[in-house]
């Protein structure tokens, strides 16, 4: 994993773990239709890729993000920057 990609993952984790309001983070792009959800009740993160019917869940956001493709990480980073810009 590249240093830049790890930096994007770290940024996503830092921002989303501070803003877990139960909001869904959605990736809607060419070839991508996915959602990242934090379920407060179970203290669990769920990544849902609707194009591939792939679901990944874990208590730790980093564990989910490291399983995603570079393309998905970059798209998620863009969404987080746009939606949660400080």
KOLGU-4560 file (N, C-alpha, C; in nm, 3 decimals, padded with zeros to 5 digits):
<recs>
<n_xx: 00.085 n_yy: -00.119 n_zz: 00.000 ca_xx: 00.000 ca_yy: 00.000 ca_zz: 00.000 c_xx: 00.089 c_yy: 00.125 c_zz: 00.000 mol: A seq: 1 type: UNK>
<n_xx: 00.053 n_yy: 00.218 n_zz: -00.085 ca_xx: 00.134 ca_yy: 00.340 ca_zz: -00.096 c_xx: 00.115 c_yy: 00.429 c_zz: 00.026 mol: A seq: 2 type: UNK>
<n_xx: 00.214 n_yy: 00.514 n_zz: 00.046 ca_xx: 00.210 ca_yy: 00.608 ca_zz: 00.158 c_xx: 00.090 c_yy: 00.703 c_zz: 00.144 mol: A seq: 3 type: UNK>
<n_xx: 00.063 n_yy: 00.748 n_zz: 00.021 ca_xx: -00.049 ca_yy: 00.839 ca_zz: -00.003 c_xx: -00.182 c_yy: 00.772 c_zz: 00.028 mol: A seq: 4 type: UNK>
<n_xx: -00.196 n_yy: 00.646 n_zz: -00.013 ca_xx: -00.320 ca_yy: 00.573 ca_zz: 00.013 c_xx: -00.340 c_yy: 00.551 c_zz: 00.163 mol: A seq: 5 type: UNK>
<n_xx: -00.232 n_yy: 00.520 n_zz: 00.233 ca_xx: -00.243 ca_yy: 00.503 ca_zz: 00.379 c_xx: -00.283 c_yy: 00.635 c_zz: 00.444 mol: A seq: 6 type: UNK>
<n_xx: -00.233 n_yy: 00.746 n_zz: 00.391 ca_xx: -00.272 ca_yy: 00.877 ca_zz: 00.442 c_xx: -00.420 c_yy: 00.903 c_zz: 00.421 mol: A seq: 7 type: UNK>
<n_xx: -00.474 n_yy: 00.861 n_zz: 00.306 ca_xx: -00.617 ca_yy: 00.877 ca_zz: 00.280 c_xx: -00.699 c_yy: 00.792 c_zz: 00.377 mol: A seq: 8 type: UNK>
<n_xx: -00.654 n_yy: 00.670 n_zz: 00.401 ca_xx: -00.723 ca_yy: 00.583 ca_zz: 00.497 c_xx: -00.721 c_yy: 00.645 c_zz: 00.636 mol: A seq: 9 type: UNK>
<n_xx: -00.607 n_yy: 00.694 n_zz: 00.678 ca_xx: -00.596 ca_yy: 00.756 ca_zz: 00.811 c_xx: -00.690 c_yy: 00.876 c_zz: 00.824 mol: A seq: 10 type: UNK>
<n_xx: -00.699 n_yy: 00.956 n_zz: 00.717 ca_xx: -00.787 ca_yy: 01.073 ca_zz: 00.719 c_xx: -00.934 c_yy: 01.029 c_zz: 00.730 mol: A seq: 11 type: UNK>
<n_xx: -00.973 n_yy: 00.931 n_zz: 00.650 ca_xx: -01.110 ca_yy: 00.880 ca_zz: 00.654 c_xx: -01.145 c_yy: 00.833 c_zz: 00.795 mol: A seq: 12 type: UNK>
<n_xx: -01.056 n_yy: 00.756 n_zz: 00.853 ca_xx: -01.079 ca_yy: 00.703 ca_zz: 00.988 c_xx: -01.093 c_yy: 00.817 c_zz: 01.089 mol: A seq: 13 type: UNK>
<n_xx: -01.000 n_yy: 00.910 n_zz: 01.084 ca_xx: -01.002 ca_yy: 01.022 ca_zz: 01.179 c_xx: -01.133 c_yy: 01.100 c_zz: 01.171 mol: A seq: 14 type: UNK>
<n_xx: -01.176 n_yy: 01.132 n_zz: 01.050 ca_xx: -01.296 ca_yy: 01.213 ca_zz: 01.033 c_xx: -01.423 c_yy: 01.133 c_zz: 01.067 mol: A seq: 15 type: UNK>
<n_xx: -01.435 n_yy: 01.014 n_zz: 01.012 ca_xx: -01.559 ca_yy: 00.938 ca_zz: 01.032 c_xx: -01.576 c_yy: 00.889 c_zz: 01.175 mol: A seq: 16 type: UNK>
<n_xx: -01.469 n_yy: 00.856 n_zz: 01.243 ca_xx: -01.484 ca_yy: 00.811 ca_zz: 01.381 c_xx: -01.523 c_yy: 00.926 c_zz: 01.474 mol: A seq: 17 type: UNK>
<n_xx: -01.496 n_yy: 01.050 n_zz: 01.431 ca_xx: -01.539 ca_yy: 01.166 ca_zz: 01.509 c_xx: -01.682 c_yy: 01.207 c_zz: 01.475 mol: A seq: 18 type: UNK>
<n_xx: -01.735 n_yy: 01.159 n_zz: 01.363 ca_xx: -01.866 ca_yy: 01.204 ca_zz: 01.315 c_xx: -01.961 c_yy: 01.086 c_zz: 01.295 mol: A seq: 19 type: UNK>
<n_xx: -01.963 n_yy: 00.994 n_zz: 01.387 ca_xx: -02.052 ca_yy: 00.879 ca_zz: 01.373 c_xx: -02.191 c_yy: 00.916 c_zz: 01.426 mol: A seq: 20 type: UNK>
<n_xx: -02.265 n_yy: 00.985 n_zz: 01.340 ca_xx: -02.400 ca_yy: 01.028 ca_zz: 01.377 c_xx: -02.505 c_yy: 00.931 c_zz: 01.325 mol: A seq: 21 type: UNK>
<n_xx: -02.462 n_yy: 00.817 n_zz: 01.277 ca_xx: -02.556 ca_yy: 00.725 ca_zz: 01.215 c_xx: -02.579 c_yy: 00.760 c_zz: 01.070 mol: A seq: 22 type: UNK>
<n_xx: -02.507 n_yy: 00.861 n_zz: 01.020 ca_xx: -02.520 ca_yy: 00.898 ca_zz: 00.880 c_xx: -02.453 c_yy: 00.792 c_zz: 00.792 mol: A seq: 23 type: UNK>
<n_xx: -02.513 n_yy: 00.772 n_zz: 00.676 ca_xx: -02.451 ca_yy: 00.682 ca_zz: 00.579 c_xx: -02.355 c_yy: 00.763 c_zz: 00.493 mol: A seq: 24 type: UNK>
<n_xx: -02.245 n_yy: 00.702 n_zz: 00.460 ca_xx: -02.152 ca_yy: 00.763 ca_zz: 00.366 c_xx: -02.170 c_yy: 00.685 c_zz: 00.237 mol: A seq: 25 type: UNK>
<n_xx: -02.218 n_yy: 00.753 n_zz: 00.134 ca_xx: -02.251 ca_yy: 00.685 ca_zz: 00.010 c_xx: -02.151 c_yy: 00.718 c_zz: -00.099 mol: A seq: 26 type: UNK>
<n_xx: -02.114 n_yy: 00.615 n_zz: -00.175 ca_xx: -02.029 ca_yy: 00.631 ca_zz: -00.292 c_xx: -02.115 c_yy: 00.601 c_zz: -00.413 mol: A seq: 27 type: UNK>
<n_xx: -02.147 n_yy: 00.702 n_zz: -00.487 ca_xx: -02.225 ca_yy: 00.682 ca_zz: -00.609 c_xx: -02.144 c_yy: 00.742 c_zz: -00.722 mol: A seq: 28 type: UNK>
<n_xx: -02.091 n_yy: 00.657 n_zz: -00.806 ca_xx: -02.001 ca_yy: 00.702 ca_zz: -00.912 c_xx: -02.010 c_yy: 00.602 c_zz: -01.026 mol: A seq: 29 type: UNK>
<n_xx: -01.941 n_yy: 00.629 n_zz: -01.132 ca_xx: -01.938 ca_yy: 00.536 ca_zz: -01.244 c_xx: -01.879 c_yy: 00.404 c_zz: -01.198 mol: A seq: 30 type: UNK>
<n_xx: -01.957 n_yy: 00.300 n_zz: -01.204 ca_xx: -01.909 ca_yy: 00.168 ca_zz: -01.165 c_xx: -01.910 c_yy: 00.142 c_zz: -01.015 mol: A seq: 31 type: UNK>
<n_xx: -01.948 n_yy: 00.243 n_zz: -00.937 ca_xx: -01.947 ca_yy: 00.226 ca_zz: -00.792 c_xx: -02.084 c_yy: 00.262 c_zz: -00.735 mol: A seq: 32 type: UNK>
<n_xx: -02.141 n_yy: 00.173 n_zz: -00.660 ca_xx: -02.265 ca_yy: 00.200 ca_zz: -00.589 c_xx: -02.250 c_yy: 00.132 c_zz: -00.454 mol: A seq: 33 type: UNK>
<n_xx: -02.203 n_yy: 00.208 n_zz: -00.357 ca_xx: -02.166 ca_yy: 00.148 ca_zz: -00.229 c_xx: -02.204 c_yy: 00.240 c_zz: -00.114 mol: A seq: 34 type: UNK>
<n_xx: -02.206 n_yy: 00.184 n_zz: 00.003 ca_xx: -02.241 ca_yy: 00.260 ca_zz: 00.122 c_xx: -02.159 c_yy: 00.210 c_zz: 00.240 mol: A seq: 35 type: UNK>
<n_xx: -02.117 n_yy: 00.304 n_zz: 00.322 ca_xx: -02.047 ca_yy: 00.272 ca_zz: 00.446 c_xx: -02.135 c_yy: 00.322 c_zz: 00.559 mol: A seq: 36 type: UNK>
<n_xx: -02.169 n_yy: 00.234 n_zz: 00.651 ca_xx: -02.263 ca_yy: 00.267 ca_zz: 00.758 c_xx: -02.201 c_yy: 00.231 c_zz: 00.892 mol: A seq: 37 type: UNK>
<n_xx: -02.223 n_yy: 00.318 n_zz: 00.990 ca_xx: -02.187 ca_yy: 00.284 ca_zz: 01.127 c_xx: -02.316 c_yy: 00.252 c_zz: 01.202 mol: A seq: 38 type: UNK>
<n_xx: -02.326 n_yy: 00.134 n_zz: 01.258 ca_xx: -02.444 ca_yy: 00.093 ca_zz: 01.332 c_xx: -02.415 c_yy: 00.112 c_zz: 01.481 mol: A seq: 39 type: UNK>
<n_xx: -02.471 n_yy: 00.219 n_zz: 01.535 ca_xx: -02.443 ca_yy: 00.257 ca_zz: 01.674 c_xx: -02.479 c_yy: 00.145 c_zz: 01.771 mol: A seq: 40 type: UNK>
<n_xx: -02.593 n_yy: 00.084 n_zz: 01.749 ca_xx: -02.642 ca_yy: -00.019 ca_zz: 01.842 c_xx: -02.541 c_yy: -00.132 c_zz: 01.859 mol: A seq: 41 type: UNK>
<n_xx: -02.477 n_yy: -00.171 n_zz: 01.749 ca_xx: -02.384 ca_yy: -00.284 ca_zz: 01.754 c_xx: -02.238 c_yy: -00.240 c_zz: 01.753 mol: A seq: 42 type: UNK>
<n_xx: -02.217 n_yy: -00.106 n_zz: 01.747 ca_xx: -02.081 ca_yy: -00.051 ca_zz: 01.741 c_xx: -02.002 c_yy: -00.120 c_zz: 01.630 mol: A seq: 43 type: UNK>
<n_xx: -02.062 n_yy: -00.118 n_zz: 01.513 ca_xx: -02.004 ca_yy: -00.192 ca_zz: 01.401 c_xx: -02.011 c_yy: -00.110 c_zz: 01.272 mol: A seq: 44 type: UNK>
<n_xx: -01.907 n_yy: -00.121 n_zz: 01.193 ca_xx: -01.902 ca_yy: -00.058 ca_zz: 01.061 c_xx: -01.940 c_yy: -00.162 c_zz: 00.957 mol: A seq: 45 type: UNK>
<n_xx: -02.017 n_yy: -00.122 n_zz: 00.857 ca_xx: -02.055 ca_yy: -00.213 ca_zz: 00.750 c_xx: -02.031 c_yy: -00.142 c_zz: 00.617 mol: A seq: 46 type: UNK>
<n_xx: -01.957 n_yy: -00.208 n_zz: 00.528 ca_xx: -01.938 ca_yy: -00.158 ca_zz: 00.394 c_xx: -02.019 c_yy: -00.245 c_zz: 00.301 mol: A seq: 47 type: UNK>
<n_xx: -02.105 n_yy: -00.183 n_zz: 00.220 ca_xx: -02.192 ca_yy: -00.257 ca_zz: 00.130 c_xx: -02.165 c_yy: -00.213 c_zz: -00.013 mol: A seq: 48 type: UNK>
<n_xx: -02.121 n_yy: -00.305 n_zz: -00.095 ca_xx: -02.099 ca_yy: -00.277 ca_zz: -00.237 c_xx: -02.214 c_yy: -00.343 c_zz: -00.313 mol: A seq: 49 type: UNK>
<n_xx: -02.306 n_yy: -00.260 n_zz: -00.361 ca_xx: -02.427 ca_yy: -00.313 ca_zz: -00.424 c_xx: -02.403 c_yy: -00.369 c_zz: -00.563 mol: A seq: 50 type: UNK>
<n_xx: -02.296 n_yy: -00.328 n_zz: -00.628 ca_xx: -02.265 ca_yy: -00.381 ca_zz: -00.762 c_xx: -02.220 c_yy: -00.526 c_zz: -00.755 mol: A seq: 51 type: UNK>
<n_xx: -02.147 n_yy: -00.559 n_zz: -00.649 ca_xx: -02.093 ca_yy: -00.694 ca_zz: -00.637 c_xx: -02.163 c_yy: -00.777 c_zz: -00.528 mol: A seq: 52 type: UNK>
<n_xx: -02.260 n_yy: -00.715 n_zz: -00.461 ca_xx: -02.327 ca_yy: -00.779 ca_zz: -00.346 c_xx: -02.227 c_yy: -00.822 c_zz: -00.240 mol: A seq: 53 type: UNK>
<n_xx: -02.121 n_yy: -00.742 n_zz: -00.224 ca_xx: -02.017 ca_yy: -00.771 ca_zz: -00.126 c_xx: -02.040 c_yy: -00.687 c_zz: -00.001 mol: A seq: 54 type: UNK>
<n_xx: -02.040 n_yy: -00.752 n_zz: 00.113 ca_xx: -02.058 ca_yy: -00.684 ca_zz: 00.241 c_xx: -01.939 c_yy: -00.718 c_zz: 00.329 mol: A seq: 55 type: UNK>
<n_xx: -01.884 n_yy: -00.615 n_zz: 00.391 ca_xx: -01.774 ca_yy: -00.634 ca_zz: 00.486 c_xx: -01.815 c_yy: -00.564 c_zz: 00.615 mol: A seq: 56 type: UNK>
<n_xx: -01.804 n_yy: -00.632 n_zz: 00.725 ca_xx: -01.836 ca_yy: -00.566 ca_zz: 00.852 c_xx: -01.727 c_yy: -00.597 c_zz: 00.955 mol: A seq: 57 type: UNK>
<n_xx: -01.708 n_yy: -00.499 n_zz: 01.042 ca_xx: -01.606 ca_yy: -00.512 ca_zz: 01.146 c_xx: -01.628 c_yy: -00.402 c_zz: 01.248 mol: A seq: 58 type: UNK>
<n_xx: -01.579 n_yy: -00.422 n_zz: 01.368 ca_xx: -01.586 ca_yy: -00.318 ca_zz: 01.471 c_xx: -01.488 c_yy: -00.206 c_zz: 01.442 mol: A seq: 59 type: UNK>
<n_xx: -01.384 n_yy: -00.236 n_zz: 01.365 ca_xx: -01.280 ca_yy: -00.138 ca_zz: 01.338 c_xx: -01.286 c_yy: -00.093 c_zz: 01.193 mol: A seq: 60 type: UNK>
<n_xx: -01.303 n_yy: 00.036 n_zz: 01.173 ca_xx: -01.311 ca_yy: 00.092 ca_zz: 01.039 c_xx: -01.185 c_yy: 00.063 c_zz: 00.958 mol: A seq: 61 type: UNK>
<n_xx: -01.070 n_yy: 00.068 n_zz: 01.021 ca_xx: -00.944 ca_yy: 00.044 ca_zz: 00.949 c_xx: -00.941 c_yy: -00.096 c_zz: 00.888 mol: A seq: 62 type: UNK>
<n_xx: -00.994 n_yy: -00.194 n_zz: 00.960 ca_xx: -00.995 ca_yy: -00.331 ca_zz: 00.908 c_xx: -01.079 c_yy: -00.342 c_zz: 00.782 mol: A seq: 63 type: UNK>
<n_xx: -01.186 n_yy: -00.265 n_zz: 00.775 ca_xx: -01.269 ca_yy: -00.266 ca_zz: 00.655 c_xx: -01.198 c_yy: -00.194 c_zz: 00.542 mol: A seq: 64 type: UNK>
<n_xx: -01.145 n_yy: -00.077 n_zz: 00.570 ca_xx: -01.084 ca_yy: 00.004 ca_zz: 00.465 c_xx: -00.965 c_yy: -00.066 c_zz: 00.399 mol: A seq: 65 type: UNK>
<n_xx: -00.887 n_yy: -00.140 n_zz: 00.476 ca_xx: -00.770 ca_yy: -00.206 ca_zz: 00.419 c_xx: -00.810 c_yy: -00.321 c_zz: 00.326 mol: A seq: 66 type: UNK>
<n_xx: -00.937 n_yy: -00.361 n_zz: 00.329 ca_xx: -00.984 ca_yy: -00.468 ca_zz: 00.239 c_xx: -01.042 c_yy: -00.411 c_zz: 00.109 mol: A seq: 67 type: UNK>
<n_xx: -01.056 n_yy: -00.280 n_zz: 00.101 ca_xx: -01.115 ca_yy: -00.218 ca_zz: -00.018 c_xx: -01.009 c_yy: -00.191 c_zz: -00.124 mol: A seq: 68 type: UNK>
<n_xx: -01.054 n_yy: -00.178 n_zz: -00.247 ca_xx: -00.962 ca_yy: -00.148 ca_zz: -00.357 c_xx: -00.912 c_yy: -00.005 c_zz: -00.345 mol: A seq: 69 type: UNK>
<n_xx: -00.801 n_yy: 00.022 n_zz: -00.410 ca_xx: -00.745 ca_yy: 00.157 ca_zz: -00.412 c_xx: -00.848 c_yy: 00.257 c_zz: -00.466 mol: A seq: 70 type: UNK>
<n_xx: -00.921 n_yy: 00.215 n_zz: -00.569 ca_xx: -01.023 ca_yy: 00.301 ca_zz: -00.632 c_xx: -01.131 c_yy: 00.339 c_zz: -00.531 mol: A seq: 71 type: UNK>
<n_xx: -01.179 n_yy: 00.241 n_zz: -00.454 ca_xx: -01.283 ca_yy: 00.269 ca_zz: -00.355 c_xx: -01.232 c_yy: 00.361 c_zz: -00.245 mol: A seq: 72 type: UNK>
<n_xx: -01.109 n_yy: 00.341 n_zz: -00.202 ca_xx: -01.050 ca_yy: 00.427 ca_zz: -00.099 c_xx: -01.045 c_yy: 00.571 c_zz: -00.149 mol: A seq: 73 type: UNK>
<n_xx: -01.001 n_yy: 00.589 n_zz: -00.272 ca_xx: -00.990 ca_yy: 00.723 ca_zz: -00.328 c_xx: -01.128 c_yy: 00.790 c_zz: -00.340 mol: A seq: 74 type: UNK>
<n_xx: -01.229 n_yy: 00.714 n_zz: -00.381 ca_xx: -01.364 ca_yy: 00.769 ca_zz: -00.392 c_xx: -01.420 c_yy: 00.802 c_zz: -00.255 mol: A seq: 75 type: UNK>
<n_xx: -01.397 n_yy: 00.715 n_zz: -00.158 ca_xx: -01.445 ca_yy: 00.740 ca_zz: -00.022 c_xx: -01.376 c_yy: 00.863 c_zz: 00.035 mol: A seq: 76 type: UNK>
<n_xx: -01.248 n_yy: 00.879 n_zz: 00.008 ca_xx: -01.174 ca_yy: 00.995 ca_zz: 00.054 c_xx: -01.235 c_yy: 01.123 c_zz: -00.002 mol: A seq: 77 type: UNK>
<n_xx: -01.270 n_yy: 01.122 n_zz: -00.131 ca_xx: -01.334 ca_yy: 01.239 ca_zz: -00.193 c_xx: -01.466 c_yy: 01.272 c_zz: -00.126 mol: A seq: 78 type: UNK>
<n_xx: -01.546 n_yy: 01.170 n_zz: -00.099 ca_xx: -01.676 ca_yy: 01.192 ca_zz: -00.035 c_xx: -01.659 c_yy: 01.250 c_zz: 00.105 mol: A seq: 79 type: UNK>
<n_xx: -01.566 n_yy: 01.195 n_zz: 00.180 ca_xx: -01.541 ca_yy: 01.244 ca_zz: 00.316 c_xx: -01.493 c_yy: 01.388 c_zz: 00.313 mol: A seq: 80 type: UNK>
<n_xx: -01.404 n_yy: 01.420 n_zz: 00.221 ca_xx: -01.356 ca_yy: 01.558 ca_zz: 00.207 c_xx: -01.471 c_yy: 01.652 c_zz: 00.177 mol: A seq: 81 type: UNK>
<n_xx: -01.559 n_yy: 01.610 n_zz: 00.088 ca_xx: -01.672 ca_yy: 01.695 ca_zz: 00.046 c_xx: -01.777 c_yy: 01.710 c_zz: 00.156 mol: A seq: 82 type: UNK>
<n_xx: -01.813 n_yy: 01.597 n_zz: 00.218 ca_xx: -01.924 ca_yy: 01.597 ca_zz: 00.314 c_xx: -01.885 c_yy: 01.642 c_zz: 00.453 mol: A seq: 83 type: UNK>
<n_xx: -01.760 n_yy: 01.619 n_zz: 00.491 ca_xx: -01.719 ca_yy: 01.646 ca_zz: 00.628 c_xx: -01.606 c_yy: 01.748 c_zz: 00.637 mol: A seq: 84 type: UNK>
<n_xx: -01.588 n_yy: 01.825 n_zz: 00.531 ca_xx: -01.481 ca_yy: 01.926 ca_zz: 00.531 c_xx: -01.498 c_yy: 02.019 c_zz: 00.650 mol: A seq: 85 type: UNK>
<n_xx: -01.389 n_yy: 02.039 n_zz: 00.719 ca_xx: -01.394 ca_yy: 02.120 ca_zz: 00.843 c_xx: -01.364 c_yy: 02.265 c_zz: 00.813 mol: A seq: 86 type: UNK>
</recs>
